[in-house]
Amino acid sequence: MKTLLPLAALLALLIAGCGGGTDGAALEEARETFLKGNEAFALSLDFERQAEAGDPEALKVAHLRAEDAVAYWQAAAKTRLDWPEARRNLERALIRLEQLRERKKEGTKRKKAPKKKDEPKKKDDEEKAPPRKVETKDLPAARVLGLLQLLEKREQLKRLARQKERSKRSVNVERDW
């Protein structure tokens, strides 16, 4: 909640400083700027996903792309007073930028923490272990038929439940034929 107050103040300043510019070329330029902000924000989200997957440099790039989105949307929001989408996107980008800064700080704190020698193995180490051999046995034909019959009964119950639900929804529907 602490970060929203400065964001609201920044948005108020942006709205107060908006210019006019109603000619076609200026509107087209503002639209292009808005779309560049959309692209930068989408790239920021993509790089953030890559960072979650383990890419250490991706978080830095995500932060840079979020800053680009803020800059583009700020420029777009300044061109027109009646552009709520640009202001909304600017607010989203500022919130995302703050979240990325916090993640960056957490990441540096994690890197500085020394590893203990007595730490148990992580799941990554377990995944690298060779897979265990699993013995498979063929089921008797009677058991397979029993399983197939059980599955067929369950499918029939599902069909009946769907039909009942469909009939409940279509009770008050006026037919036009």
Secondary structure, 3 states (H helix, E strand, C coil): CCCHHHHHHHHHHHHHCCCCCCCHHHHHHHHHHHHHHHHHHHHHHHHHHHHHCCCCCHHHHHHHHHHHHHHHHHHHHHHCCCCHHHHHHHHHHHHHHHHHHHHHHHHHHHHHCCCCCCCCCCHHHHHHCCCCCCCCCCCCHHHHHHHHHHHHHHHHHHHHHHHHHHHHHCCCCCCCC
